Amino acid sequence: MLILSGCSAASGTTTTSAAADNERAASTSPARIVATTVAITEIANALDLDLAGKPTSTKQLPERYKDVPDVGNPMSPDMEKVLSLAPTDILSVTTLQYDLAPKFKGLNIHAEFLNFESLSNMENEITKLGARFDRVQQAKEVNSKLQSKVAEIKKQVAGKPSPKVLILLGVPGSYLVATENSYIGDLVKIAGGTNIVQGEKVEYLASNTEYLQQANPDIILRAAHGMPEEVVKMFDEEFKTNDIWKHFNAVQHGHVYDLPEPLFGTTASLSADQALDELVNMLYPVQ
């Protein structure tokens, strides 16, 4: 639970230093942007933006940033390193706001948290970034591609019965249930699925297997948050040893799918178009 403690942070852009705002407004020097997550880094590349700093990640980042200094893990950036880069803009995401905002504020560092909690929210942030950094046309092109994919997917699933879907988000040692307010829940909704958890305001809930079994989902999606190999093993052991899972329709019919992490993160990314294609294949398996 602690790993995801920031996952229900309030959405929107937050600044942690009014003084930094004034300094940036008065500056005429080029923007020095520090992207602290992979998704933001990929969007910066799509918008043809240079970076002063990038996240430390095992994932392959755009080639143009290979010589850009690393600033540490997205969940715990190296603040001294960030400061040493003299950034004008430090960009993170709202799902990490709860944990990171106090740290940035304590050091009087200006930071912004972009809302990537759904595909449409990410598109809004891309539009804002385009306007802010004189990349309006690039932002329109990026969003147009995403919107075209959504329209294609909705047309593809139109008229098909909506499958009932359970989304499990695994962290090392435990797992949570993702609601329709989570990013993956948003993708499921776009693809025509019905989340078995309705009416909740948060992104994730603690698991109650008896309640979940009563809902009897047609499809179970299992996502990993960090250490995916370990999480998949945990899920396999849980489904093998906990007798209740064998009573699920999804398990009986072999409709349990592990979501590959590069495509299905906890926040939206430019991989959404590929993720939607994969998701349609899972939600509507060939009989």
C-alpha positions as CSV (number, residue, x, y, z in Angstrom):
1,M,0.0,0.0,0.0
2,L,2.9,2.4,0.8
3,I,4.3,2.0,-2.7
4,L,1.0,3.4,-4.1
5,S,0.4,6.0,-1.4
6,G,0.4,8.8,-3.9
7,C,-2.0,7.1,-6.4
8,S,-5.1,9.0,-5.4
9,A,-3.5,12.5,-5.2
10,A,-5.6,15.4,-6.3
11,S,-5.4,16.0,-10.0
12,G,-4.0,19.1,-11.7
13,T,-0.8,21.1,-11.9
14,T,0.7,22.1,-8.6
15,T,3.6,24.5,-8.0
16,T,5.6,24.4,-4.8
17,S,7.3,27.8,-4.9
18,A,5.7,31.1,-5.9
19,A,9.1,32.7,-6.0
20,A,10.3,30.2,-8.6
21,D,7.2,31.2,-10.7
22,N,8.3,34.8,-10.7
23,E,11.9,33.9,-11.6
24,R,10.8,31.8,-14.5
25,A,8.5,34.5,-15.8
26,A,11.2,37.0,-15.7
27,S,13.8,34.8,-17.4
28,T,14.5,35.0,-21.1
29,S,16.8,32.0,-21.2
30,P,15.7,28.8,-22.9
31,A,13.7,26.4,-20.8
32,R,15.7,23.8,-18.9
33,I,13.2,20.9,-18.4
34,V,13.8,18.0,-16.1
35,A,11.5,15.1,-16.8
36,T,11.3,12.8,-13.9
37,T,9.1,10.0,-15.4
38,V,9.5,7.8,-18.5
39,A,6.1,8.9,-19.9
40,I,7.0,12.6,-19.6
41,T,10.3,11.9,-21.3
42,E,8.7,10.2,-24.2
43,I,6.2,13.0,-24.6
44,A,9.0,15.6,-24.5
45,N,10.6,13.7,-27.4
46,A,7.3,13.6,-29.4
47,L,7.1,17.4,-28.9
48,D,10.7,17.9,-30.0
49,L,11.8,19.3,-26.7
50,D,15.3,19.2,-25.3
51,L,15.8,18.1,-21.7
52,A,18.2,19.1,-19.0
53,G,17.5,16.0,-16.9
54,K,15.8,12.6,-17.3
55,P,14.7,9.8,-15.0
56,T,16.9,6.9,-14.2
57,S,15.2,3.9,-15.8
58,T,15.9,0.4,-17.1
59,K,13.4,1.2,-19.9
60,Q,14.8,2.4,-23.2
61,L,14.5,6.1,-23.4
62,P,14.6,8.2,-26.7
63,E,18.0,8.2,-28.3
64,R,18.2,12.0,-28.3
65,Y,18.5,12.0,-24.5
66,K,21.3,9.5,-24.2
67,D,23.7,12.1,-22.9
68,V,21.2,13.9,-20.7
69,P,22.0,13.5,-17.0
70,D,19.9,11.1,-14.9
71,V,18.1,12.4,-11.9
72,G,17.1,9.2,-10.2
73,N,14.0,7.0,-9.8
74,P,10.7,8.8,-10.6
75,M,9.4,8.0,-7.1
76,S,12.5,9.4,-5.3
77,P,14.5,11.8,-7.5
78,D,17.9,12.9,-6.4
79,M,17.1,16.5,-5.3
80,E,20.7,17.6,-5.2
81,K,21.2,16.4,-8.8
82,V,18.0,18.1,-9.9
83,L,19.1,21.4,-8.3
84,S,22.5,21.2,-9.9
85,L,20.9,21.2,-13.3
86,A,19.5,24.7,-12.8
87,P,16.1,23.7,-14.1
88,T,13.3,26.1,-15.1
89,D,10.7,23.3,-15.2
90,I,10.6,20.1,-13.1
91,L,7.8,17.8,-14.3
92,S,6.3,14.8,-12.4
93,V,2.8,13.2,-12.3
94,T,-0.1,13.6,-9.9
95,T,0.1,9.9,-8.8
96,L,3.4,10.8,-7.1
97,Q,2.3,14.2,-5.8
98,Y,1.4,13.0,-2.3
99,D,4.9,11.7,-1.7
100,L,7.0,14.2,-3.7
101,A,5.3,17.6,-3.2
102,P,6.4,18.0,0.4
103,K,10.0,17.1,-0.5
104,F,10.1,19.7,-3.3
105,K,8.5,22.3,-1.1
106,G,10.9,21.7,1.7
107,L,13.7,22.6,-0.6
108,N,11.9,25.5,-2.1
109,I,11.9,23.8,-5.5
110,H,9.3,24.7,-8.1
111,A,7.7,21.4,-9.4
112,E,4.7,20.6,-11.4
113,F,2.6,17.5,-11.4
114,L,0.9,16.5,-14.6
115,N,-2.4,14.5,-14.6
116,F,-1.8,11.3,-16.5
117,E,-4.5,9.4,-14.7
118,S,-6.6,8.9,-17.8
119,L,-6.0,9.1,-21.6
120,S,-8.0,12.3,-21.9
121,N,-6.2,13.9,-19.0
122,M,-2.9,13.2,-20.6
123,E,-4.1,14.7,-23.9
124,N,-5.0,17.9,-22.0
125,E,-1.6,18.0,-20.4
126,I,0.1,17.5,-23.9
127,T,-2.0,20.5,-25.2
128,K,-0.8,22.6,-22.3
129,L,2.8,21.7,-22.8
130,G,2.5,22.4,-26.5
131,A,1.2,25.9,-25.8
132,R,3.8,26.6,-23.1
133,F,6.9,25.5,-25.0
134,D,5.8,26.7,-28.5
135,R,5.0,23.2,-29.7
136,V,1.4,23.6,-30.5
137,Q,1.5,21.8,-33.9
138,Q,3.5,18.9,-32.5
139,A,1.0,18.6,-29.6
140,K,-2.0,18.5,-32.0
141,E,-0.3,15.7,-34.0
142,V,0.4,13.6,-30.9
143,N,-3.2,14.0,-29.6
144,S,-4.7,13.4,-33.1
145,K,-2.9,10.0,-33.3
146,L,-4.3,9.0,-29.9
147,Q,-7.8,10.2,-30.7
148,S,-7.8,8.3,-34.0
149,K,-6.9,5.1,-32.1
150,V,-9.7,5.6,-29.6
151,A,-12.2,6.2,-32.4
152,E,-10.9,3.1,-34.2
153,I,-11.2,0.9,-31.1
154,K,-14.7,2.1,-30.3
155,K,-15.8,1.3,-33.8
156,Q,-14.1,-2.1,-33.6
157,V,-16.0,-3.1,-30.4
158,A,-19.3,-1.4,-31.2
159,G,-22.2,-3.8,-30.8
160,K,-20.2,-6.5,-28.9
161,P,-21.4,-7.6,-25.5
162,S,-19.5,-5.7,-22.8
163,P,-17.3,-8.2,-20.8
164,K,-17.2,-7.8,-17.0
165,V,-13.6,-7.1,-16.1
166,L,-11.5,-7.4,-12.9
167,I,-8.2,-5.5,-12.8
168,L,-5.7,-6.5,-10.2
169,L,-2.6,-4.4,-9.6
170,G,0.2,-6.3,-8.0
171,V,3.0,-4.9,-5.9
172,P,5.6,-7.1,-4.3
173,G,3.8,-9.0,-1.5
174,S,0.2,-7.9,-2.2
175,Y,-2.2,-6.7,-4.7
176,L,-5.0,-4.1,-5.1
177,V,-8.1,-3.9,-7.2
178,A,-8.1,-1.1,-9.9
179,T,-11.3,0.9,-10.3
180,E,-12.5,2.6,-13.5
181,N,-10.7,5.7,-12.2
182,S,-7.3,4.1,-12.7
183,Y,-5.5,4.5,-16.0
184,I,-5.9,0.8,-16.9
185,G,-9.5,1.1,-15.8
186,D,-9.9,4.0,-18.3
187,L,-8.4,1.9,-21.1
188,V,-10.8,-1.0,-20.3
189,K,-13.8,1.5,-20.5
190,I,-12.6,2.8,-23.8
191,A,-12.3,-0.8,-25.1
192,G,-15.9,-1.5,-24.1
193,G,-15.3,-3.4,-20.9
194,T,-17.3,-3.0,-17.7
195,N,-15.2,-2.8,-14.5
196,I,-16.8,-4.9,-11.8
197,V,-16.0,-2.2,-9.3
198,Q,-18.4,0.8,-9.9
199,G,-19.1,4.0,-8.0
200,E,-15.7,4.5,-6.3
201,K,-13.8,7.7,-6.4
202,V,-10.3,6.3,-5.7
203,E,-8.1,4.5,-8.2
204,Y,-7.4,1.4,-6.1
205,L,-9.1,-0.6,-3.4
206,A,-8.0,-3.4,-1.1
207,S,-9.0,-6.9,-2.4
208,N,-12.0,-8.8,-1.1
209,T,-11.9,-12.1,-3.0
210,E,-15.4,-13.2,-1.8
211,Y,-17.0,-10.0,-3.2
212,L,-14.9,-10.3,-6.4
213,Q,-16.1,-13.9,-6.9
214,Q,-19.7,-12.9,-6.5
215,A,-19.2,-10.3,-9.2
216,N,-17.9,-13.2,-11.3
217,P,-15.8,-11.4,-14.0
218,D,-15.5,-12.7,-17.5
219,I,-11.9,-11.4,-17.8
220,I,-9.2,-10.9,-15.2
221,L,-6.3,-8.6,-16.0
222,R,-3.2,-8.7,-13.8
223,A,-0.9,-5.7,-13.9
224,A,2.5,-5.3,-12.1
225,H,3.7,-2.2,-10.4
226,G,7.5,-2.5,-10.2
227,M,9.4,-5.8,-10.2
228,P,7.1,-7.4,-12.7
229,E,8.7,-10.9,-12.7
230,E,8.3,-11.1,-8.9
231,V,4.7,-9.9,-9.1
232,V,3.7,-12.4,-11.8
233,K,5.1,-15.2,-9.6
234,M,3.1,-13.9,-6.7
235,F,-0.1,-13.9,-8.7
236,D,0.6,-17.4,-10.0
237,E,1.1,-18.6,-6.4
238,E,-2.0,-16.8,-5.2
239,F,-4.2,-18.3,-8.0
240,K,-2.8,-21.7,-7.4
241,T,-3.0,-21.9,-3.6
242,N,-6.2,-19.8,-2.9
243,D,-9.1,-22.2,-3.7
244,I,-11.6,-19.4,-4.3
245,W,-10.0,-18.4,-7.6
246,K,-11.0,-21.7,-9.3
247,H,-14.6,-20.7,-8.9
248,F,-14.2,-17.6,-11.1
249,N,-15.6,-17.8,-14.7
250,A,-12.5,-16.1,-16.0
251,V,-10.2,-18.7,-14.4
252,Q,-12.4,-21.6,-15.6
253,H,-12.3,-20.4,-19.2
254,G,-8.6,-19.4,-19.2
255,H,-9.4,-15.7,-19.5
256,V,-6.7,-14.4,-17.1
257,Y,-4.1,-12.2,-18.7
258,D,-0.9,-10.6,-17.4
259,L,-0.5,-7.1,-18.8
260,P,3.0,-6.3,-20.1
261,E,4.4,-3.4,-18.0
262,P,5.9,-1.4,-20.9
263,L,2.5,-1.0,-22.4
264,F,0.3,-0.9,-19.2
265,G,1.8,1.4,-16.6
266,T,0.0,3.0,-13.7
267,T,-0.2,6.3,-15.6
268,A,-1.0,7.1,-19.2
269,S,1.7,7.1,-21.8
270,L,2.2,7.3,-25.6
271,S,2.0,3.5,-25.6
272,A,-1.8,3.8,-25.1
273,D,-2.4,3.0,-28.8
274,Q,-0.6,-0.3,-28.6
275,A,-2.1,-1.0,-25.2
276,L,-5.6,-0.6,-26.6
277,D,-4.9,-3.1,-29.4
278,E,-3.6,-5.6,-26.9
279,L,-6.6,-5.0,-24.6
280,V,-9.2,-5.7,-27.3
281,N,-7.6,-9.1,-28.0
282,M,-7.9,-9.9,-24.3
283,L,-11.4,-8.6,-23.7
284,Y,-12.8,-10.3,-26.8
285,P,-11.0,-13.6,-27.1
286,V,-11.7,-15.8,-30.1
287,Q,-14.0,-18.5,-29.1
